[in-house]
Amino acid sequence: MYERGEREPDFETLETIADFFNVDMNYLTGWTDDPTNYDDPDLIASIPLSYMEACDGDVERAFKMMEAAHEDAARESAIEAALSSYLVYIHYAGPVAAHFDATPDDAYEQRTIPAEWIGRRKPEDFFLATVSGDSMYPQFHDGDDILCLRCSDMGASGRIGIMLLGGDEATVKRIEYKPGEDWIDLIPINPEFKPRRIEGVDLEQCRVVGRVIKVIRTVDLI
C-alpha cells in the first residue's frame, strides 16, 4: 500500500527503518541524497577529535573532512604503488673519467630509473655512473649519467665499458682486445685524445666492472 500511495509510514516506523539500515531519516523521506546517519554514536566516535574541533563540532562537516582525507591518502598510496611498478632503485657509483686521471667514488647511493630500462634483469645487475671529461665526446658528454650492466668482461672487442685501473682510477672507454693476447686498448671517441694500451704486468692491475647500456642526458633545466 505504501507503493500505491494509499498509506504513509508514521514517524516511529520511519525511525525503525532508518535505524535498521543505519541511514538518516531525511534520506528515507527524500529530503536529502546523503544516506549517512550523522547522529549515529559509532560514526561520531570514529571521527578524530581534531576534525571535530576544526569543524566546531559539526559532525557532518567533520565526517566529510575525514572521508576526504582518507580518499587523499588512498590516492597517494595508489600513485606510489603505480610508480613503484614503473621505477626501480639502482646503485649509483659516482663519477668515472672520460680521460685517465679520475678516482671512482665508492660512496653508496640509490637512484631510481624506469623499470623498462633493465628488461627482465634484476636491479642489482646494474649501476649508474656519471661521465667526467670530454674524451668520449660527442657520444658521451661531461656530466652525462650512464646505465651500466655489471660484468667482468666485455664479451666482444669494441664495446664501451667501465674499467678500473690499478684499483683507484675508473674510466669509460671503448675497449678493444684480441683473445689470447696480453693487452687491451682503451680508445677515446674524441680524436683530440690518444688511445692508451695496457699490457703485461699493468694489465693484471685492471679489471672491467661494467658495460655501458644507456646514456641519460638532461639537455635543459625545467
Backbone bond lengths (Angstrom), bond angles and torsions (degrees), N, CA, C in turn:
res aa  C-N    CA-C-N  psi(-1)  N-CA   C-N-CA  omega(-1)  CA-C   N-CA-C  phi
1 M - - - 1.464 - - 1.523 111.78 -
2 Y 1.363 115.76 -30.60 1.460 118.17 177.11 1.523 110.01 -60.59
3 E 1.384 115.55 -39.06 1.449 119.17 -177.60 1.535 111.68 -65.63
4 R 1.341 116.93 -33.74 1.467 120.24 -178.54 1.519 112.06 -85.26
5 G 1.329 117.21 -3.33 1.454 120.57 179.01 1.514 114.07 78.63
6 E 1.332 117.53 13.02 1.462 120.93 -178.79 1.524 111.23 -79.24
7 R 1.340 116.76 -25.25 1.455 120.68 177.36 1.508 109.28 -140.28
8 E 1.315 115.34 153.41 1.454 121.38 174.66 1.522 108.02 -122.12
9 P 1.354 116.53 141.26 1.468 118.64 179.65 1.515 110.82 -67.77
10 D 1.317 116.26 142.89 1.465 119.24 178.20 1.530 109.36 -77.74
11 F 1.317 115.36 175.85 1.468 121.16 -175.32 1.520 111.95 -59.42
12 E 1.320 116.84 -43.14 1.466 120.11 -177.60 1.529 111.19 -64.38
13 T 1.351 115.74 -38.27 1.465 119.45 178.83 1.523 110.34 -65.83
14 L 1.341 116.22 -44.10 1.464 120.17 177.60 1.527 110.98 -60.18
15 E 1.322 115.02 -41.59 1.458 119.47 -179.55 1.526 110.98 -64.06
16 T 1.326 116.55 -39.43 1.462 121.66 179.57 1.532 110.29 -65.27
17 I 1.342 115.66 -44.19 1.471 120.24 179.73 1.519 110.20 -64.53
18 A 1.341 116.47 -43.60 1.467 120.72 -179.73 1.524 110.78 -62.36
19 D 1.328 116.33 -41.61 1.465 119.98 178.96 1.527 110.67 -65.70
20 F 1.335 115.98 -39.20 1.464 120.05 -177.74 1.531 110.64 -63.13
21 F 1.345 116.22 -43.65 1.468 120.00 -178.59 1.528 112.74 -92.28
22 N 1.343 116.16 -0.26 1.463 122.35 179.42 1.529 111.15 54.01
23 V 1.352 115.13 50.00 1.455 121.18 177.26 1.526 108.69 -125.77
24 D 1.301 115.00 165.87 1.455 120.29 178.15 1.530 109.34 -73.32
25 M 1.318 116.84 142.27 1.458 120.39 -178.76 1.530 111.01 -64.35
26 N 1.323 116.23 -33.71 1.472 119.21 179.21 1.522 111.38 -63.58
27 Y 1.335 116.01 -26.33 1.465 119.77 176.65 1.525 110.52 -68.76
28 L 1.330 116.56 -38.31 1.461 120.57 178.31 1.522 111.84 -66.01
29 T 1.330 116.18 -36.57 1.464 119.64 -176.01 1.522 112.86 -88.21
30 G 1.372 115.51 -1.73 1.463 118.54 176.64 1.507 115.40 86.84
31 W 1.340 117.62 9.24 1.457 120.42 -179.28 1.532 111.83 -80.51
32 T 1.319 117.17 -15.85 1.468 120.13 179.15 1.520 109.29 -148.27
33 D 1.333 115.39 154.15 1.465 120.54 176.52 1.523 111.59 -93.55
34 D 1.327 117.05 -2.72 1.460 122.05 -178.25 1.525 109.50 -94.87
35 P 1.342 118.08 113.56 1.462 119.48 -177.52 1.528 114.48 -80.31
36 T 1.322 117.94 -4.75 1.466 120.68 -173.47 1.520 111.35 -66.94
37 N 1.294 115.11 132.22 1.465 121.43 177.51 1.523 108.30 -91.98
38 Y 1.324 116.45 98.94 1.462 120.61 -175.57 1.533 112.71 -78.26
39 D 1.331 116.95 -2.44 1.464 120.40 174.64 1.525 111.77 -94.83
40 D 1.328 116.76 -2.57 1.466 121.31 -178.71 1.534 109.33 -66.29
41 P 1.311 118.23 121.00 1.483 121.18 -178.31 1.530 112.73 -59.68
42 D 1.344 116.28 -36.40 1.469 118.98 179.56 1.522 110.92 -66.78
43 L 1.335 116.78 -38.42 1.466 120.14 177.72 1.525 110.13 -64.98
44 I 1.317 115.81 -44.67 1.470 119.41 -179.32 1.527 110.35 -61.91
45 A 1.339 116.00 -40.67 1.468 120.21 -178.75 1.527 111.73 -67.38
46 S 1.335 117.26 -22.78 1.470 120.23 -178.40 1.527 112.93 -80.00
47 I 1.325 117.02 -12.11 1.467 120.70 -176.62 1.528 109.32 -87.44
48 P 1.320 118.27 125.05 1.476 120.23 178.20 1.525 111.35 -58.32
49 L 1.317 116.09 144.56 1.458 121.65 -178.18 1.527 111.41 -58.83
50 S 1.337 117.09 -34.73 1.468 119.97 -178.70 1.525 111.48 -61.98
51 Y 1.351 116.47 -35.59 1.467 119.82 178.16 1.527 110.49 -70.72
52 M 1.338 115.98 -40.34 1.463 119.30 178.53 1.526 110.89 -62.66
53 E 1.336 115.71 -41.44 1.463 118.95 179.41 1.517 111.00 -66.68
54 A 1.329 116.56 -40.04 1.468 120.01 -179.99 1.521 111.58 -64.66
55 C 1.336 116.81 -27.57 1.463 120.97 -178.12 1.532 112.02 -103.95
56 D 1.323 116.36 17.09 1.466 121.79 177.75 1.523 112.60 54.11
57 G 1.329 116.37 38.25 1.456 120.38 176.35 1.511 115.26 81.58
58 D 1.334 117.55 1.06 1.461 121.01 179.02 1.531 108.47 -74.74
59 V 1.327 116.69 107.61 1.467 121.64 -173.85 1.522 111.12 -63.14
60 E 1.311 116.92 -43.76 1.472 119.80 -177.96 1.523 111.56 -61.65
61 R 1.324 117.06 -47.00 1.465 120.29 179.51 1.527 110.90 -64.30
62 A 1.329 116.42 -42.97 1.465 120.46 -178.91 1.528 110.87 -64.05
63 F 1.344 116.52 -40.88 1.462 120.18 179.79 1.531 110.62 -64.73
64 K 1.314 116.31 -43.38 1.465 119.76 -179.74 1.531 111.01 -67.24
65 M 1.335 116.64 -33.88 1.465 120.04 175.31 1.523 110.21 -64.07
66 M 1.359 115.61 -42.59 1.457 119.86 179.07 1.529 110.56 -64.46
67 E 1.310 117.45 -43.20 1.470 121.28 179.23 1.520 111.14 -61.88
68 A 1.343 116.41 -40.98 1.466 120.20 179.05 1.524 110.92 -64.22
69 A 1.350 116.02 -39.20 1.465 120.03 178.32 1.524 110.82 -64.30
70 H 1.332 116.19 -40.39 1.462 120.12 178.15 1.532 111.14 -64.53
71 E 1.312 115.95 -40.07 1.472 119.86 178.99 1.526 110.57 -65.37
72 D 1.337 116.51 -40.51 1.466 119.88 177.87 1.523 110.81 -62.91
73 A 1.330 116.01 -43.09 1.464 119.97 -179.74 1.527 110.60 -64.54
74 A 1.336 116.49 -41.00 1.466 120.13 178.95 1.520 110.81 -65.46
75 R 1.339 116.25 -38.22 1.464 120.56 179.07 1.529 110.64 -65.35
76 E 1.341 116.07 -44.14 1.468 119.27 178.87 1.524 111.30 -64.09
77 S 1.331 115.81 -38.89 1.465 119.74 178.50 1.525 110.72 -64.24
78 A 1.331 116.52 -39.94 1.461 120.48 179.20 1.521 110.91 -65.94
79 I 1.340 116.13 -39.06 1.469 120.11 178.67 1.522 110.24 -65.05
80 E 1.342 116.27 -44.17 1.467 120.19 178.76 1.524 111.21 -61.62
81 A 1.339 115.37 -40.62 1.465 119.06 179.28 1.520 111.08 -65.18
82 A 1.347 115.43 -40.03 1.465 119.37 179.30 1.524 110.69 -65.82
83 L 1.329 115.89 -42.84 1.459 119.21 -179.93 1.519 111.21 -64.95
84 S 1.347 116.26 -39.04 1.455 119.05 -178.30 1.516 111.93 -63.98
85 S 1.345 116.47 -25.41 1.463 119.21 178.70 1.519 111.37 -81.14
86 Y 1.336 117.04 -15.19 1.455 121.00 -179.03 1.527 112.90 -106.88
87 L 1.340 117.31 -13.83 1.455 120.90 -177.59 1.524 110.30 -121.07
88 V 1.327 116.10 148.75 1.467 121.18 175.11 1.525 108.41 -131.39
89 Y 1.331 115.87 154.24 1.462 121.54 177.68 1.527 109.83 -91.16
90 I 1.334 114.56 132.75 1.460 121.62 -178.18 1.531 109.17 -126.11
91 H 1.324 116.73 141.91 1.462 122.10 176.01 1.528 109.83 -66.16
92 Y 1.339 115.55 128.00 1.464 120.76 175.12 1.520 108.53 -99.69
93 A 1.347 116.69 121.17 1.465 121.44 -173.32 1.522 113.60 -94.29
94 G 1.345 118.69 -7.38 1.452 120.54 179.56 1.519 112.60 96.57
95 P 1.331 117.41 -164.58 1.463 121.44 -176.41 1.525 112.80 -78.40
96 V 1.324 115.50 142.74 1.460 121.79 168.87 1.515 107.91 -126.06
97 A 1.319 115.81 147.70 1.460 120.01 -170.04 1.518 112.38 -83.80
98 A 1.314 114.53 136.49 1.455 120.43 165.51 1.529 106.60 -94.45
99 H 1.299 115.94 33.66 1.465 125.15 170.90 1.524 105.69 -152.88
100 F 1.311 120.43 -158.52 1.461 119.03 -169.15 1.527 115.12 -121.80
101 D 1.319 118.57 24.21 1.463 116.64 -175.54 1.522 112.79 -139.98
102 A 1.330 118.05 32.88 1.467 120.43 179.78 1.520 110.32 -110.36
103 T 1.318 115.32 154.96 1.463 121.65 -179.89 1.518 109.26 -108.04
104 P 1.340 118.75 132.98 1.466 120.06 179.92 1.511 111.52 -70.13
105 D 1.315 115.37 148.22 1.459 121.81 177.38 1.525 108.09 -97.11
106 D 1.328 116.64 114.03 1.458 120.64 -176.43 1.527 112.79 -87.77
107 A 1.339 117.57 2.38 1.463 120.20 -179.79 1.530 109.89 -61.04
108 Y 1.334 115.21 132.46 1.463 120.11 -175.36 1.523 109.74 -85.05
109 E 1.322 115.49 128.96 1.457 121.65 179.84 1.515 108.14 -147.34
110 Q 1.333 116.65 147.64 1.456 121.44 178.37 1.520 109.57 -110.03
111 R 1.322 116.07 138.96 1.456 121.97 172.81 1.519 109.02 -133.60
112 T 1.320 116.29 160.23 1.459 119.72 -178.35 1.523 111.03 -105.80
113 I 1.332 115.14 146.73 1.459 122.87 174.67 1.520 107.89 -139.88
114 P 1.335 118.27 160.95 1.469 120.00 175.35 1.529 111.28 -60.89
115 A 1.321 116.07 136.45 1.461 120.99 -178.18 1.522 111.91 -61.66
116 E 1.333 116.80 -30.01 1.467 119.50 -177.26 1.534 111.88 -64.67
117 W 1.334 118.06 -20.20 1.465 119.98 -178.86 1.525 112.20 -68.44
118 I 1.313 117.41 -24.03 1.469 118.59 -176.30 1.531 112.45 -105.66
119 G 1.336 116.49 3.67 1.456 119.58 177.04 1.516 111.50 59.85
120 R 1.330 115.96 -132.05 1.463 120.49 -178.17 1.526 112.64 -95.68
121 R 1.319 117.02 5.19 1.465 119.66 178.54 1.521 110.85 -78.03
122 K 1.327 115.62 166.86 1.453 121.81 178.93 1.531 110.08 -84.95
123 P 1.345 117.89 148.31 1.467 120.30 178.51 1.519 113.22 -56.30
124 E 1.341 117.70 -34.08 1.460 120.10 -178.32 1.522 112.81 -70.44
125 D 1.334 117.43 -6.75 1.464 120.41 175.71 1.528 112.20 -80.26
126 F 1.339 116.67 -2.86 1.460 121.25 -173.90 1.521 111.08 -128.83
127 F 1.313 116.30 164.66 1.455 122.05 167.09 1.520 108.95 -148.20
128 L 1.312 115.30 159.00 1.461 122.19 176.07 1.518 109.31 -105.54
129 A 1.310 116.43 147.48 1.464 121.75 175.05 1.520 108.16 -144.91
130 T 1.319 116.04 168.07 1.462 121.86 179.66 1.517 109.54 -119.12
131 V 1.329 116.07 130.79 1.462 121.33 178.95 1.524 109.60 -72.25
132 S 1.327 115.62 133.44 1.461 121.47 176.55 1.530 108.30 -124.20
133 G 1.328 117.54 118.30 1.457 121.00 -179.56 1.516 112.70 110.24
134 D 1.328 115.72 178.09 1.461 121.61 -171.20 1.518 114.68 -120.98
135 S 1.311 118.91 7.75 1.462 118.63 -174.18 1.528 112.78 -71.91
136 M 1.338 117.35 -15.75 1.467 119.83 178.16 1.526 111.97 -103.47
137 Y 1.324 116.27 12.00 1.467 121.91 176.42 1.532 108.78 -71.03
138 P 1.331 120.05 141.10 1.468 127.94 10.56 1.520 115.41 -95.28
139 Q 1.324 119.28 -2.74 1.456 120.02 -178.67 1.517 111.26 -68.02
140 F 1.338 116.11 -35.65 1.456 121.45 177.79 1.521 108.44 -125.41
141 H 1.332 115.71 131.48 1.461 120.80 178.15 1.526 109.96 -101.90
142 D 1.315 115.90 152.88 1.457 121.18 173.35 1.527 108.80 -57.70
143 G 1.318 117.96 124.34 1.461 121.97 -178.78 1.515 114.91 98.51
144 D 1.338 117.65 -9.84 1.466 119.88 175.72 1.530 111.08 -62.96
145 D 1.309 116.54 141.17 1.462 120.12 167.77 1.525 108.16 -90.10
146 I 1.324 115.89 144.09 1.456 120.64 179.84 1.523 109.81 -128.65
147 L 1.321 114.92 137.83 1.463 120.99 175.57 1.528 107.67 -94.99
148 C 1.321 115.77 126.70 1.466 120.93 -174.28 1.521 110.79 -122.94
149 L 1.322 115.07 139.23 1.458 121.80 173.52 1.524 108.19 -88.22
150 R 1.312 116.76 125.91 1.468 120.13 179.26 1.529 109.84 -64.44
151 C 1.324 116.01 132.99 1.464 120.66 177.58 1.521 108.67 -162.85
152 S 1.312 115.82 160.57 1.459 120.87 178.93 1.525 112.15 -107.45
153 D 1.324 116.41 -3.91 1.466 120.14 173.10 1.522 107.74 -150.16
154 M 1.327 116.82 161.02 1.460 121.38 -173.73 1.524 112.66 -83.04
155 G 1.307 117.61 -16.58 1.448 119.30 179.62 1.509 114.32 81.38
156 A 1.333 116.07 -31.35 1.467 121.18 178.06 1.516 108.44 -159.62
157 S 1.311 116.77 144.02 1.463 121.34 178.50 1.526 110.08 -66.57
158 G 1.337 115.50 143.64 1.457 120.70 175.63 1.508 115.20 98.26
159 R 1.315 118.28 -4.97 1.457 120.41 176.95 1.527 110.15 -79.84
160 I 1.327 114.73 158.45 1.468 120.30 179.36 1.517 108.61 -94.78
161 G 1.325 115.73 126.45 1.449 119.67 -175.96 1.510 113.02 -142.17
162 I 1.330 114.51 177.78 1.467 122.59 176.93 1.523 107.41 -107.45
163 M 1.319 115.77 128.43 1.466 120.27 -179.85 1.517 109.60 -125.90
164 L 1.324 115.42 136.27 1.455 121.31 171.24 1.516 108.50 -92.15
165 L 1.334 114.99 130.97 1.461 121.46 -177.60 1.520 108.70 -113.12
166 G 1.319 117.06 112.47 1.458 120.84 177.37 1.507 114.12 67.97
167 G 1.315 118.79 11.78 1.452 121.76 175.35 1.511 115.67 87.86
168 D 1.343 118.86 -15.99 1.466 119.50 -177.40 1.523 113.14 -130.80
169 E 1.308 117.51 14.28 1.457 121.69 179.74 1.520 108.53 -137.62
170 A 1.320 116.39 130.75 1.464 120.77 179.98 1.522 109.09 -120.77
171 T 1.318 116.27 141.73 1.455 120.17 -179.99 1.521 110.14 -143.76
172 V 1.322 115.72 148.68 1.462 121.67 173.47 1.527 107.35 -108.89
173 K 1.332 116.31 123.37 1.473 121.76 -175.78 1.520 110.18 -152.86
174 R 1.319 114.52 162.81 1.446 119.15 166.06 1.530 107.11 -75.54
175 I 1.322 116.52 125.54 1.469 120.89 -173.82 1.526 109.61 -106.52
176 E 1.318 115.03 117.68 1.464 120.17 -179.39 1.532 109.93 -117.05
177 Y 1.314 115.47 143.76 1.469 120.04 -178.82 1.521 108.39 -162.66
178 K 1.331 115.07 170.51 1.453 122.06 172.38 1.523 107.86 -122.81
179 P 1.330 118.08 127.86 1.462 120.23 179.59 1.527 111.50 -54.87
180 G 1.332 115.04 133.01 1.455 120.61 179.62 1.512 114.47 91.37
181 E 1.345 117.23 -15.39 1.469 121.01 177.82 1.529 109.26 -88.16
182 D 1.349 116.74 156.72 1.470 120.28 -178.10 1.525 110.83 -104.81
183 W 1.311 116.73 46.38 1.461 121.79 176.30 1.528 109.34 -148.18
184 I 1.325 114.56 157.74 1.461 121.50 168.39 1.519 107.21 -138.91
185 D 1.312 116.04 150.46 1.460 121.65 174.92 1.524 108.94 -110.24
186 L 1.332 115.99 130.01 1.462 122.39 173.88 1.522 107.26 -98.65
187 I 1.337 116.48 111.90 1.469 121.53 -169.67 1.521 110.10 -108.54
188 P 1.337 117.68 117.98 1.464 120.08 172.80 1.527 110.12 -77.68
189 I 1.328 117.15 150.28 1.460 120.82 176.92 1.518 110.83 -80.04
190 N 1.327 116.65 -36.37 1.460 121.76 179.34 1.536 109.35 -68.74
191 P 1.339 118.44 119.73 1.469 120.62 -177.26 1.524 114.31 -65.72
192 E 1.320 117.30 -12.27 1.467 119.73 178.30 1.530 111.73 -75.62
193 F 1.305 116.93 -10.14 1.462 121.38 -179.83 1.526 109.59 -111.45
194 K 1.323 115.88 144.47 1.460 120.59 -177.64 1.531 111.38 -92.16
195 P 1.329 116.83 148.03 1.469 120.18 174.15 1.526 110.48 -64.73
196 R 1.316 115.27 161.95 1.459 120.74 177.42 1.530 108.65 -130.69
197 R 1.308 116.55 126.52 1.464 120.66 176.54 1.522 109.23 -98.83
198 I 1.330 115.20 133.86 1.455 121.90 175.63 1.515 107.06 -117.49
199 E 1.327 116.16 127.70 1.463 118.73 -175.27 1.522 110.80 -149.26
200 G 1.331 114.26 170.48 1.460 120.63 175.15 1.511 113.27 60.11
201 V 1.352 114.97 -134.28 1.460 121.44 -177.18 1.521 110.98 -62.76
202 D 1.341 118.01 -36.99 1.468 121.14 -179.28 1.530 111.45 -60.53
203 L 1.328 116.64 -32.25 1.456 120.66 -178.85 1.532 111.38 -64.22
204 E 1.326 115.88 -29.10 1.459 120.06 -179.59 1.525 112.32 -68.57
205 Q 1.333 116.08 -19.34 1.461 120.75 -179.42 1.528 112.34 -92.85
206 C 1.324 116.39 4.24 1.462 120.50 -176.09 1.534 110.44 -116.37
207 R 1.328 115.27 151.59 1.457 118.62 175.34 1.529 110.42 -154.34
208 V 1.310 114.57 143.48 1.465 121.40 174.91 1.528 108.36 -77.20
209 V 1.331 117.07 136.14 1.467 120.34 178.81 1.528 112.44 -119.86
210 G 1.330 117.63 -12.95 1.460 118.10 -179.26 1.516 112.63 -172.22
211 R 1.321 114.46 158.39 1.460 121.63 176.80 1.522 108.00 -117.04
212 V 1.318 117.47 131.97 1.464 121.66 -176.20 1.523 109.92 -71.79
213 I 1.327 115.19 126.86 1.457 122.18 -178.14 1.522 112.15 -105.92
214 K 1.327 116.17 -38.87 1.469 119.86 -172.93 1.517 110.27 -151.07
215 V 1.334 115.72 143.19 1.466 122.68 173.43 1.526 108.09 -100.09
216 I 1.340 116.14 132.53 1.466 122.10 179.36 1.524 107.46 -116.46
217 R 1.313 115.82 113.08 1.469 119.09 -171.61 1.519 110.76 -129.24
218 T 1.328 115.85 133.71 1.460 122.43 171.09 1.515 108.40 -97.90
219 V 1.319 117.39 121.82 1.465 119.79 -175.32 1.516 112.91 -96.87
220 D 1.352 117.23 -14.85 1.459 119.41 178.28 1.520 108.88 -161.59
221 L 1.304 115.88 159.27 1.459 121.53 177.64 1.518 110.64 -81.43
222 I 1.334 115.84 149.06 1.460 119.81 178.58 1.516 109.66 -74.27
